[in-house]
């Protein structure tokens, strides 16, 4: 592997490696005002939520690597201690990118990007009307991580009010991951879109204790057909199927159909069963995959 000592390469080179490696990153579309009430709007991908009680989000405006200068957003939150974090989705990603242009201080990025400012309820900075989720925040603390170019400043924000567009919610009042159509930042000019086939579910580990990969029989665990992800699914079960269950299964229509499709008994039966199990695991049918493997 390539070995990189941060002290032995330039800040810009290290920054590039980090952005390409640690991705995708959600985007904080930060709306602030200065002490005179002039608005500023800028996206930041050093961002996430870190607590629910109290609700805390953190984003980090870095000092510019080329000259160590300060970004207007950082100056504004130091002056007013308020910010709206607007979530960026695919519908506004190009406008959010445009707002990152380094316009002179006092230029209104709402106007430049064509986005619509709307009043907040509990703080002074404007919300972005087009954003699907808007977080009104009070700045609790700013942690300076250094003074050189490229150093971050952790803006620790308490969310005091949250606005969610109803059109991105499902019938149960939850945010629908397909409707919200989120985007995230990668390295360089790259972004990714969290929609369509890029969305997939990973069931959370059992509330009871799963058997773990180490409990999977070795002939399955060291299979050349099954991947690490496949083994992770297989290890997330509480118990293996019993002999009675397996005996019933081998006479079932499901077993017969899979046997015909994957060719159990025609050559390498173990490999054929593993291919069948992999097919079932891709559909998250872990129970049937285990029955095939142990039958």
N, C-alpha and C positions, 0 to 999 in steps of 0.2 A: 504493500500500500504506500501511496505517496505520504510522506511525513512532512507536516508543516508546523514550524515553530512561529507563533504570532509575532515574536520579537525579531524575526529574521526576514520578514517580508513587509512591503509597504502597506499602509492602512487601506488604501484603495483596493489592493489585490486581496487582502484578507476579507474586506467587506464583500467583495464579489463572491469569494468562496462561500462565505456564510449565507448570503442571500440565495445562491443556487442550491445549497445543501439543506438549509432549514426552510422548507417550503412544503405546501402552500401556507401563506400567512394571511389571516383576515386583515381587513383594511379599516382603520379608524379615519373617517372623513370628518376632521375636526373643524368645527365652526367656533370662532372666538371673536371678541371685539377688543380694541385697545382702550386705554383709559379715556380717550376722547369719544368712544362709541363707534369707531370705524370698524366694519366687519372684515374678517379674514377667513378664508376657507382653504384647507389643505389636507391631502391624504397622507396617512402614515401606516406602514405595514409592520412596524415594530409595535404590536398591539395584541391584547387579549383581555379576557375577564379572569379575575383571580379570586373572587369571593362572591357568595350569594347573600350572606348575612353578616356584615353589611354588604350590599351589592357594590363591588369594586371593579373598575376597569383601569387598565394602565396602558398608556402609549408612550413612545419615546421619540421626541424630536432630537436628532443628533446635531452636534455642532458640525458645520460643513467641513468635509475632509480637506478641501483644497485650501481653505484659509482660516478655519476655526471660527467663522462668524456664526451668529445666532439666527435661527429661523423666527419669523414673525409670530408664529403660533406660540413658541416658548416665551417670547417677550410678553405676549398678551396674557397668557395664563399666570405669569408672575405678577402682572399688574392687577388683574381682575379676579383670579381664582375661580373662573367659571369656563365651561366648555360644553358644547353639544357634540357628542360622538354620533355621527350619522352612519348607518351601515350601507356599504356599497354593494349593489347588485348589478346584474348584466345590463339592465336598462340605462344605467347612468355611469358605467365604467369609463367610457371615453371622456365624458365631461369631468369626472373626478380626476382623470389623468391630466386633462388640460389645466385644471385648477392648481396642479403641482408646479406649473411654470413659475419661475422666480420673478414675479412682478415686483416693482418697487413698493415699499411700505405705503399703505394708504389706498392702493388699488383694490377695488372690490372684486374678488374672485367669483362672487355670485353672478355679477354682470358678465365677466369675461367667459365664464363657463356656461352661461345660459340657464343656470339653476335658479329656483325660486326660494327666496328667504321668507320664512313665516315666523311669527313671534313664538318664543318659548313661554311657558307658563310660570316657571319658578326661578328662571335665571334670565340674564340679559342677551346673551348671544342667540342668533337666529338658528332655527332648524332648517334643514333642507327638505322642502316639501316633497320632492321626488324620491327621497330615501324611504325604503320600506320599514325601517326601524330607526327611531331617533331617541337618543339617551341624553336627557338633561343631567349635567353633572356639576357638582361642586368639587373643586380641587382641594384635596386634603393635604397633600405634600408633594414636593418636587425633590427628587433625589438626584443630585448631580454625580455622575459616575466618573467624571474626569473633566479636564479643561482643554485637552488637545482636540484638534480636528478629528471627527469620527466618534468622539465620546458621546454617550447617550445621556438623556435626562429623563428619568422615570416620572411621568406625570400621573400621580395616583389620584384617581377620580372616584368619588362616591356618586352613584346613580341615584338621583332624587326623584326622577320621573321618567317613565318609559312610554313611548308612543309606538304603536304597531298598526300598520295599515290592515284593515279587515280583509282586503283581497288576497293577502298572503297567508290567511289562516284557514284551517280546516273546520269541519262541522263540529268538532269537539273543542274549538277555541284554542287549538295549538297552532304554532307556526308550521306550515306545510313546507317541507324542505324542497319540494318540487316547485311550488308556486313562488317561493321567495327568490329562487334563481340567483344564489350568491356567487360572487367571484372572489378570488384570492390572488395574492401577489406571489410570483416566482422570482427567479433571477433575471437580470437584464431587462429586456422588454417583454418578458413572458408573464402571462397571467393564466389562471385556469378557471373554468366555469363549473360550478357544482350543480349539474343538472343532467338529465338523461341517463345514459349508461355509466356515467362517471359516479353516480350515486349507488352505494351498496350498503347493506346492513351487516353488522357484526353483532350477533346476540351477546349481551353482557354475560360474564361468567355467572354460573349458578349461584343462587343465594345459599344453597348447600354446597358442599365441597365436591368439585369434579374430580374424576380419577387422575387427571394429569397425563401428559404424554409419556412419562416414565412407566405408567401402568399398561401401556399398549403393548401387546405381544411383539417381540422383536422382529418377527417375520413381516409384520405390518409396519412397525416403526422405521425399519431400514429399507422400506420399499423404494424402488426407483421410479415408481409411478406416482405415489402420493407426495404432495409437497408439504412444507412446513405449515402452511395455512390449513391444509387438509388435516394434518395431525392435531393442530390446535382445536379444530372442530370436534374431532374424535375424542380428544381429552376432556372436553367440556360436557361430560355426561356423568351422572351420579353412579349408575350401575350399568354393567354389560347385560345384554339379553340372556335370559336363562336357557338351559337346555330344552325345556318344554316349549318356550317361545320359538327357539330355532327349529325344533322338530316340526312345529306347525307351519313355520314360514316356508320350509323347503317344498311343501306340497301346495303352496298358495299360487294363484295365477300371477301375482307380481314376480315371484321367483322364476316361474317358468318363462315369462316374457323376457326378463333380464338374462336368463340363461341362454335363450335363443339369440338375443341381440348381441351379447358380448362373448358367446361361445364358450361357456363353461364346459370343461371336459374335452374340448377340442385342442389338445396341446397343453399349454401352460395354464392350468385352471386357476392357480393362485394369482397370476398376473391379470387374467381376465376378470376375476372378481375384484381386484384392486382398481381396474379401469372402470368397472361398473360402480364401485363405491365412490370413485372420484366424480363420476357423472352425477350421482345422487347428492354428494356433498356440495357440488356447484349449485344445486337447487335447495340447499340447506335441509335435506332430508337425512339427518344424521342417524336416526333410529334404523332406517332401512339399510343405510350404508354399513352399520355395524352388523346387522343380520346377514348381509351378503358376505362380509369379510369372515365371519365366524361360522358360516354354514358349512 
